[in-house]
Amino acid sequence: MPEWSVTEPQKLTFDAPLHDLQVRIVNGTVNVVGTDEGPARLEVSELEGPPLIVTRNGTTLTVAYEDLPWKGFLKWLDRKGWRRSAVVSLAVPADTRVEVGVVGAAAVVSGIRGPAVIRGVTGDTTLVGVSGPVRADTVSGNLEAQAVTGDLRYNSVSGDLTVVEGSGSSVRADTVSGSMIVDLDPDGPTDIGLTSVSGEIAIRLPHPADAEVEANTASGTISNAFDGLRVRGQWGAHKITGRLGAGTGKLRATTVSGSIALLRRPPRDDDEDTFPDAGPHPADHSPGTPRDNSVSGQDDTGGTDGTFGAGPSTGGPADGTTDKKVL
């Protein structure tokens, strides 16, 4: 089993086939890029502290610290370990199965078609153009997913989830206090399940949408931009229910004290013409522009012709607003 002890910036090339990649670092950055050309390549451009151990075991490549195992990774709190940092970049075959663990480090994974597993104590993770299934578990690290077409599963204590132009068939997320912004543009039915205790939830669906919808908040506010949904609850608990389109997809969103907003994407035929000549982008409104996300003065059907705003507010007291900028 070939093994390298990397103590300074170094580049390595691996000519043998690679099917699995495991990376575990503390502080710094890890970049993993899927490619269809050339052998797997590793570059360690910055390194401080103990050496990184690189091992090749059959078709599995591991880049990690010797004292940082994958098992029990999220509980690793060795104080001495914080005096280390590494910047690691890897180009691997796009079909590789990727496992990345970070403590206080940023992780970027792009162009991967194989399954991806992300674990993070702190430090943010970005996924770009990932088409394989993704499982991410963090303590306080945030996850941003751009143009991800694979199924996404996310668990966190206080990390935020942001999905931009997601088109996978499933998005499942659970947090305690983290907020969720999920912008979807699926090619078919999507199963969405979002749960938070105190975090806010914002979901932007295509128009026309296709889903059975049930969204609940025990004490937060609700905003709804779809005429086909019913909003119930005048005080305290609020619920959005109903069917959009044929109802072949499923949307379930639950938060105890956070707010919930269902937003509407512009029709696909209008995507190119919606913003370029129409003045300021709705998300770039000035601080003085009114943006009412409260729950006052709305009948049971609610909805607007806007394409990005949360629409008129839904029945209840006018005492709650949504803090997320996109809302």
Protein Blocks (a to p, Z undefined) as FASTA:
>chain_A
ZZdddfbdcddddfbdcfbdcdddeehiddddddfedjdddddfbdedjddddddehjac
cdddfklcfehklmgccfklmmgcddddddddfkbccddddehiacddehiabdcddddf
bdcdddehiabdcddddfklccddehiabdcddddfklccddehiabfbdcdddfklccd
dddddfbdcddddddfklccddddddddddddddddfklccddfbfkbccehjehjadde
ddehjllaccddddfklccdddddddfklmmmmmmmnojafklccfklccdfbfehiafk
opcfbfkbgbjadedddfbccfbfkZZ
